[in-house]
Amino acid sequence: MRARGAAAALAILALAACTREGGSGYVEIKTVPSTARAPALYIDADRIEALKSGTTVLRQPIGTAKLQLDADGGKITLCQFVVKKNRITTVTVSSLDRPPRCQCGRTGSGDPRTCIG
């Protein structure tokens, strides 16, 4: 009887571990040109502190995230990207004589689908 109860408890714990998705990945944000004063950037609702030398690396929960730009009337979404567990997703914000835009990539992966939309 005890063995059956212990097996049931282990099965419940195993199922709980399968449905719970945790972990984190990394997002490297670059601004081009690095000498330009970058506007305020946000990942989802979190403001990104000033970029040093045009680059910063942040730890983010896995899933889809939005890179937003602070504008006069509020926040403008530049792009959405996928953060994968234990991977670095690079997002380059380019603003050479035009409105800012995103370019995404991932190091160590053959998956080109990092930017969404």
Beta strands, then each sheet from edge to edge (+ up, - down):
strand 1: 24-32
strand 2: 41-43
strand 3: 46-47
strand 4: 55-61
strand 5: 63-71
strand 6: 74-83
strand 7: 88-94
strand 8: 101-106
strand 9: 115-116
sheet 1: 4+ 1- 7- 8+
sheet 2: 3+ 2- 5+ 6- 9+
end
